Amino acid sequence: MRNLIPPFVRPMMRLLGADDRGAFGVLVGMLLATGVLLGMAALTVDVGQLYQERAELQNGADAGSLAVAKSCLAVAVGASAAPVCDPDKAATYANLNAKDGVAAVTLVCGRDVRDVLPGCPASSGTMVDCPSAPATGTNYVDVHTATRTSGGSSLLPPVFARTLTGNAGYQGSTVHACARAMWGPALQSAQSLAMTLSLCAWTQATGGTPPTFGTDVRIFVRDAPSAPTCAGLSAPGEFGWLTDSGGCRAAIDLTQSGAIGGSDPGKSITKPCQDVLTSYVASGAPIFIPIFDTTTGSGSGATYHLVGLAAFILTGYANMNPLKDDIPSPFTKSSCPNGGTTPSCIYGHFTQALVPVSTSVGTGTYFGAAAVKLAG
C-alpha cells in the first residue's frame, strides 16, 4: 500500500504525525468526490460506447447501400420488367450489423433508372452525412442510419456521464452514419479475355437496347457469313484477339475516353487461350469480353476502340485454329458453316455479372459486365 501513495503526499503526512494506513482509501474518496474518476469513466466507457455505436451504424449503412445497389442493378440492365430496386434491404442489413440486432434506417434515397428511389436532400457537409450528389446520370443510393435500441429508443443511454455534476439531465445521444453505393457498367477489369467482339455482333446477339440476356447464340469471330450486314467483326488481317498480358488475359481500362486495345493477329489460337476457353466451358463462369465499335490499321498494327465490357457464358467454340484440327472443342468445323469456308465462332449466351475487381463505375451503355462500389 505504501508504494501506492504519491511521493508528494508522504512528507505532509509525516509532518502531521500520521502513517499512511488507509490513505489510499481517502485518496480514492477524494477523487470520487471531485468527480475525477467518474469523469475518466465517462470518457472511456461512454465515449467508447459512442464510437462502437458509430462503427456498427457505418457497417450497417455500407452493407445496406451495397444490397440496395445490387437489387437496383438488375433493373438497370433490363434484366427484369418489374422495378425490383428494393430499398427495404437497407433495414435488413443495418439490423444484421448492430450488436443488439436493431438499428434505425432514417432515409434511403438516390437515383435509379426506374425512379424507385426518392431524390436525396442537399448534403449537410458533416462527417456523418453523405457527400453531395454525384454527376448526372450516375446511379447511386444513400443509406442513412441512426441509433435505435432494443427498447425502441433513439438515444444511446449513458453509463457514467449522467453522474457528473450538472449532467443529471443527460439522457444519451443519437449517433448517425451514412453510406453511398454506386452501380453501372464496369470500366476496368484485369481478368478480361484477350478477345474482342464488335458492337455490331453484340447488337445482333442481344437485340440491342434493352439487351436480351440468357438466349443461346453463335457469334462469329472471323470469316462470318453475316459480314456484309455486320461490318467490322475484326480489323483487316486481324482475328479479334487483343494483346495478351498473360494467361490469355487483357487488362482493360475504359476510364479514359477513346480507350484503345492493341491487337494480336496470330491465326492460331495460343495454348494459354485454348486452356482458358476450355476451362470456361467446363466451369460455366462468366467471361468478360471487351466490345469495340471501330478499328484502325491492319494486322499487327491494328487497334480496337473499346466501348465497354460484356459478360458471356461460354458453352463451346469451334475453328479457333483453322490451320489445325486437333484442338479439343465441344464443336467441330460443321458448327460454324459458311459454305466452303470454316469461320471461327463461339457459343453461349450473354449475361449479367459483377466484375470481381473494378475501381470505376461508368454511366454509358450496359453490356452486362457491371460494377458496384462504395463511394463518398
C-alpha positions as CSV (number, residue, x, y, z in Angstrom):
1,M,0.0,0.0,0.0
2,R,2.9,2.4,0.8
3,N,4.1,2.4,-2.8
4,L,0.7,3.5,-4.0
5,I,0.8,6.8,-2.1
6,P,2.2,9.6,-4.3
7,P,5.6,10.8,-3.2
8,F,4.5,14.4,-2.8
9,V,1.8,13.3,-0.2
10,R,4.2,11.4,2.2
11,P,6.1,14.4,3.6
12,M,2.9,16.1,4.5
13,M,1.7,13.0,6.3
14,R,4.9,12.7,8.2
15,L,4.6,16.3,9.4
16,L,1.2,15.6,10.6
17,G,2.5,12.7,12.6
18,A,0.4,10.2,10.7
19,D,1.2,7.0,8.9
20,D,-0.2,6.1,5.5
21,R,-2.5,3.3,6.6
22,G,-5.9,3.9,5.0
23,A,-4.6,6.8,2.9
24,F,-5.3,5.1,-0.4
25,G,-9.0,4.9,0.5
26,V,-9.0,8.5,1.4
27,L,-7.4,9.4,-1.9
28,V,-9.9,7.4,-3.8
29,G,-12.7,9.0,-1.9
30,M,-11.3,12.4,-2.7
31,L,-11.1,11.6,-6.4
32,L,-14.7,10.3,-6.4
33,A,-16.0,13.3,-4.6
34,T,-14.3,15.7,-7.0
35,G,-15.6,13.7,-10.0
36,V,-12.2,12.9,-11.4
37,L,-12.8,9.1,-11.5
38,L,-16.3,9.5,-12.7
39,G,-15.2,11.8,-15.4
40,M,-12.5,9.4,-16.5
41,A,-15.1,6.6,-16.6
42,A,-17.5,8.7,-18.6
43,L,-14.7,9.5,-21.0
44,T,-13.5,5.9,-21.5
45,V,-16.8,4.0,-21.2
46,D,-19.4,6.4,-22.6
47,V,-17.3,7.8,-25.4
48,G,-16.1,4.3,-26.3
49,Q,-19.7,3.2,-26.5
50,L,-20.4,6.1,-28.9
51,Y,-17.5,5.1,-31.1
52,Q,-18.7,1.4,-31.1
53,E,-22.2,2.5,-32.0
54,R,-20.9,4.7,-34.8
55,A,-18.8,1.8,-36.2
56,E,-21.9,-0.6,-36.1
57,L,-24.1,2.0,-37.8
58,Q,-21.5,2.7,-40.5
59,N,-21.1,-1.0,-41.2
60,G,-24.9,-1.3,-41.5
61,A,-25.1,1.6,-43.8
62,D,-22.3,0.2,-46.0
63,A,-23.8,-3.2,-46.2
64,G,-27.3,-1.8,-46.7
65,S,-26.3,0.5,-49.6
66,L,-24.5,-2.3,-51.4
67,A,-27.5,-4.6,-51.0
68,V,-29.9,-2.0,-52.4
69,A,-27.5,-1.2,-55.2
70,K,-27.3,-4.8,-56.3
71,S,-31.1,-5.0,-56.4
72,C,-31.3,-1.9,-58.5
73,L,-28.6,-3.2,-60.8
74,A,-30.8,-6.0,-62.1
75,V,-33.3,-3.4,-63.4
76,A,-30.6,-1.1,-64.8
77,V,-29.5,-3.6,-67.5
78,G,-33.1,-4.6,-68.4
79,A,-32.9,-8.0,-66.7
80,S,-36.4,-7.5,-65.3
81,A,-39.6,-5.9,-66.5
82,A,-40.6,-5.1,-62.9
83,P,-38.9,-2.4,-60.7
84,V,-37.1,-4.8,-58.4
85,C,-35.0,-2.0,-56.8
86,D,-35.5,-2.8,-53.2
87,P,-34.9,-0.1,-50.6
88,D,-36.1,-2.4,-47.8
89,K,-32.9,-4.3,-48.0
90,A,-31.2,-1.4,-46.2
91,A,-33.0,-2.1,-42.9
92,T,-32.2,-5.8,-43.1
93,Y,-28.5,-5.3,-43.3
94,A,-28.4,-2.4,-40.9
95,N,-30.0,-4.6,-38.2
96,L,-27.7,-7.5,-39.0
97,N,-24.7,-5.3,-38.3
98,A,-25.9,-4.0,-35.0
99,K,-24.8,-5.8,-31.9
100,D,-28.3,-5.7,-30.4
101,G,-29.8,-6.6,-33.8
102,V,-31.6,-3.2,-34.1
103,A,-30.7,-0.1,-36.0
104,A,-32.8,2.7,-37.5
105,V,-32.7,3.5,-41.2
106,T,-33.9,7.1,-41.4
107,L,-33.6,7.6,-45.2
108,V,-32.9,5.6,-48.4
109,C,-32.6,7.9,-51.4
110,G,-30.7,8.2,-54.6
111,R,-31.1,7.9,-58.4
112,D,-32.1,4.8,-60.4
113,V,-33.4,4.2,-63.9
114,R,-36.9,3.5,-62.8
115,D,-37.2,6.3,-60.2
116,V,-37.9,3.9,-57.4
117,L,-35.6,5.8,-55.0
118,P,-36.6,9.3,-53.9
119,G,-34.2,12.1,-54.5
120,C,-31.7,12.9,-51.8
121,P,-31.7,16.2,-49.9
122,A,-28.8,18.6,-50.1
123,S,-25.8,17.3,-48.1
124,S,-25.1,19.0,-44.8
125,G,-21.4,18.5,-45.3
126,T,-20.9,16.9,-41.9
127,M,-18.8,13.8,-41.2
128,V,-22.0,11.7,-40.6
129,D,-23.7,12.7,-43.8
130,C,-23.1,11.5,-47.4
131,P,-21.5,14.0,-49.8
132,S,-23.3,16.0,-52.5
133,A,-25.0,14.0,-55.3
134,P,-22.6,12.6,-58.0
135,A,-22.7,13.7,-61.6
136,T,-26.0,13.5,-63.5
137,G,-26.5,10.0,-65.0
138,T,-24.8,8.2,-62.2
139,N,-26.9,5.6,-60.5
140,Y,-26.4,5.7,-56.7
141,V,-28.1,5.1,-53.3
142,D,-27.5,6.7,-50.0
143,V,-28.5,4.9,-46.8
144,H,-28.7,6.9,-43.6
145,T,-28.7,5.0,-40.3
146,A,-29.2,6.1,-36.7
147,T,-29.3,4.8,-33.2
148,R,-32.2,2.6,-32.1
149,T,-32.1,0.4,-29.0
150,S,-33.9,-2.9,-28.5
151,G,-36.4,-0.9,-26.3
152,G,-37.2,1.4,-29.3
153,S,-35.4,4.5,-28.0
154,S,-33.4,6.6,-30.5
155,L,-31.0,7.6,-27.7
156,L,-27.9,5.6,-26.8
157,P,-28.1,5.7,-22.9
158,P,-25.0,6.8,-20.9
159,V,-23.3,4.6,-18.3
160,F,-21.4,7.2,-16.2
161,A,-21.9,10.6,-17.9
162,R,-25.2,11.3,-16.1
163,T,-23.4,11.1,-12.7
164,L,-21.3,14.1,-13.4
165,T,-22.2,17.4,-11.6
166,G,-24.6,19.4,-13.7
167,N,-25.2,16.5,-16.1
168,A,-28.1,14.8,-14.4
169,G,-30.5,15.6,-17.2
170,Y,-28.4,14.0,-19.9
171,Q,-30.4,11.2,-21.5
172,G,-28.0,10.0,-24.1
173,S,-27.0,10.6,-27.7
174,T,-28.3,9.7,-31.1
175,V,-25.5,8.5,-33.4
176,H,-25.7,8.9,-37.2
177,A,-24.0,7.4,-40.2
178,C,-24.4,7.4,-44.0
179,A,-23.0,5.3,-46.9
180,R,-23.3,5.6,-50.6
181,A,-23.1,2.8,-53.2
182,M,-22.9,3.4,-57.0
183,W,-23.6,0.9,-59.7
184,G,-23.2,0.9,-63.5
185,P,-21.1,-0.6,-66.3
186,A,-17.7,-1.8,-65.2
187,L,-14.9,0.3,-66.6
188,Q,-11.9,-1.7,-65.5
189,S,-11.0,-5.4,-65.4
190,A,-7.8,-7.3,-65.1
191,Q,-9.5,-10.6,-65.9
192,S,-11.0,-9.9,-69.4
193,L,-10.4,-12.4,-72.1
194,A,-7.9,-11.3,-74.7
195,M,-10.6,-11.4,-77.3
196,T,-12.9,-8.6,-78.5
197,L,-16.3,-8.6,-80.2
198,S,-17.8,-5.9,-82.3
199,L,-20.7,-3.8,-81.2
200,C,-22.5,-5.0,-84.3
201,A,-22.1,-8.6,-83.2
202,W,-23.3,-7.7,-79.7
203,T,-26.4,-6.0,-81.0
204,Q,-27.2,-8.9,-83.3
205,A,-26.8,-11.4,-80.4
206,T,-28.8,-9.4,-77.8
207,G,-31.3,-7.4,-79.8
208,G,-29.9,-4.1,-78.9
209,T,-31.3,-1.8,-76.1
210,P,-32.5,-3.1,-73.7
211,P,-30.5,-6.2,-74.3
212,T,-31.9,-9.7,-74.0
213,F,-29.8,-11.9,-71.8
214,G,-29.8,-15.7,-71.5
215,T,-30.6,-16.6,-75.1
216,D,-28.1,-19.0,-76.6
217,V,-26.3,-17.6,-79.6
218,R,-23.5,-18.3,-82.0
219,I,-21.1,-15.4,-82.6
220,F,-18.7,-15.5,-85.4
221,V,-15.2,-14.2,-84.6
222,R,-14.0,-14.0,-88.2
223,D,-15.0,-15.0,-91.7
224,A,-18.6,-14.6,-90.7
225,P,-21.4,-15.2,-93.2
226,S,-23.1,-12.0,-91.8
227,A,-20.1,-9.8,-92.6
228,P,-21.8,-7.9,-95.3
229,T,-24.5,-6.7,-92.9
230,C,-22.3,-6.6,-89.8
231,A,-19.1,-4.9,-91.0
232,G,-16.1,-4.7,-88.7
233,L,-16.2,-8.1,-87.0
234,S,-12.4,-7.7,-86.8
235,A,-9.7,-5.4,-88.3
236,P,-8.3,-6.2,-91.7
237,G,-5.9,-9.1,-91.3
238,E,-6.9,-9.5,-87.7
239,F,-8.9,-12.1,-85.9
240,G,-10.4,-10.4,-82.8
241,W,-7.5,-11.2,-80.4
242,L,-6.1,-8.4,-78.2
243,T,-2.5,-8.1,-76.9
244,D,-2.1,-10.9,-74.3
245,S,-0.9,-9.6,-70.9
246,G,-0.5,-13.2,-69.7
247,G,-2.8,-16.2,-69.5
248,C,-4.9,-15.0,-72.4
249,R,-6.0,-12.0,-70.3
250,A,-6.2,-8.4,-71.4
251,A,-6.0,-5.6,-68.8
252,I,-8.9,-3.3,-69.7
253,D,-9.2,0.3,-68.6
254,L,-12.1,2.3,-70.0
255,T,-11.9,5.2,-67.6
256,Q,-10.3,7.3,-70.3
257,S,-12.3,8.3,-73.4
258,G,-11.1,6.7,-76.6
259,A,-9.8,3.5,-74.9
260,I,-7.7,1.5,-77.3
261,G,-6.8,-2.1,-77.3
262,G,-3.8,-3.4,-79.2
263,S,-4.1,-6.5,-81.4
264,D,-2.5,-9.8,-81.8
265,P,-3.0,-11.0,-85.4
266,G,-2.0,-14.7,-84.9
267,K,-4.2,-17.1,-86.8
268,S,-3.5,-19.9,-84.4
269,I,-5.1,-19.9,-81.0
270,T,-2.4,-19.9,-78.3
271,K,-2.1,-22.7,-75.8
272,P,-3.0,-20.4,-72.9
273,C,-6.1,-19.2,-74.7
274,Q,-7.1,-22.8,-75.6
275,D,-6.7,-23.7,-71.9
276,V,-8.8,-20.7,-70.8
277,L,-11.6,-21.3,-73.2
278,T,-11.8,-25.0,-72.3
279,S,-11.8,-24.1,-68.5
280,Y,-14.6,-21.6,-69.0
281,V,-16.7,-24.2,-70.9
282,A,-16.2,-26.6,-68.0
283,S,-16.9,-24.1,-65.2
284,G,-19.7,-22.1,-66.6
285,A,-18.2,-18.9,-65.1
286,P,-18.7,-15.7,-67.0
287,I,-16.1,-14.4,-69.4
288,F,-15.6,-10.6,-69.6
289,I,-15.1,-9.7,-73.2
290,P,-14.4,-6.1,-74.4
291,I,-16.7,-4.7,-77.0
292,F,-15.4,-2.4,-79.8
293,D,-17.1,-0.1,-82.2
294,T,-14.4,0.8,-84.7
295,T,-10.9,-0.3,-85.7
296,T,-7.9,1.4,-87.2
297,G,-4.9,-0.1,-89.0
298,S,-4.5,-3.7,-90.0
299,G,-2.6,-6.8,-89.0
300,S,-0.1,-6.4,-86.2
301,G,-0.7,-2.6,-86.3
302,A,-4.4,-2.9,-85.8
303,T,-6.1,-1.3,-82.8
304,Y,-9.6,-1.6,-81.5
305,H,-11.7,1.3,-80.0
306,L,-13.2,-0.3,-76.9
307,V,-16.5,1.0,-75.6
308,G,-17.5,-1.5,-72.8
309,L,-17.3,-4.9,-71.2
310,A,-19.7,-7.8,-71.9
311,A,-20.3,-10.8,-69.7
312,F,-20.6,-14.1,-71.7
313,I,-21.2,-17.7,-70.6
314,L,-19.2,-19.9,-72.9
315,T,-20.7,-23.3,-73.8
316,G,-18.4,-24.1,-76.7
317,Y,-16.2,-22.8,-79.6
318,A,-15.2,-24.0,-83.0
319,N,-12.5,-23.4,-85.6
320,M,-10.4,-21.2,-83.4
321,N,-7.4,-22.6,-85.2
322,P,-8.1,-23.1,-88.9
323,L,-4.6,-24.5,-89.5
324,K,-5.0,-27.4,-87.2
325,D,-7.9,-29.7,-86.4
326,D,-6.6,-31.3,-83.2
327,I,-7.7,-28.7,-80.6
328,P,-10.2,-30.2,-78.2
329,S,-13.5,-28.5,-78.5
330,P,-17.2,-29.3,-77.9
331,F,-17.8,-28.5,-81.5
332,T,-16.5,-29.3,-84.9
333,K,-16.0,-27.3,-88.1
334,S,-19.5,-28.0,-89.1
335,S,-20.7,-26.0,-86.1
336,C,-19.8,-22.8,-87.9
337,P,-21.0,-23.4,-91.5
338,N,-20.2,-20.8,-94.2
339,G,-20.3,-22.6,-97.5
340,G,-16.8,-23.8,-98.3
341,T,-15.1,-21.8,-95.6
342,T,-14.6,-22.6,-91.9
343,P,-15.3,-19.5,-89.9
344,S,-14.5,-19.3,-86.2
345,C,-17.2,-18.9,-83.7
346,I,-18.1,-19.1,-80.0
347,Y,-21.3,-20.5,-78.5
348,G,-23.1,-19.4,-75.3
349,H,-25.2,-16.6,-74.0
350,F,-24.7,-13.1,-72.8
351,T,-25.5,-12.5,-69.2
352,Q,-25.2,-10.0,-66.3
353,A,-22.3,-10.4,-63.9
354,L,-20.3,-8.3,-61.5
355,V,-16.6,-7.8,-62.3
356,P,-14.7,-9.2,-59.3
357,V,-12.4,-6.1,-59.0
358,S,-13.4,-2.8,-60.6
359,T,-12.3,0.5,-59.3
360,S,-14.6,2.6,-61.5
361,V,-18.3,2.7,-62.3
362,G,-19.4,4.1,-65.7
363,T,-22.6,5.8,-66.9
364,G,-22.5,4.6,-70.5
365,T,-24.0,1.6,-72.3
366,Y,-24.5,-1.6,-70.3
367,F,-23.1,-4.7,-71.9
368,G,-23.8,-6.9,-68.8
369,A,-20.4,-6.6,-67.0
370,A,-21.3,-4.4,-64.1
371,A,-19.6,-2.9,-61.0
372,V,-21.0,-2.0,-57.6
373,K,-18.8,0.0,-55.2
374,L,-18.9,2.2,-52.1
375,A,-18.2,5.8,-52.8
376,G,-18.1,9.1,-50.9
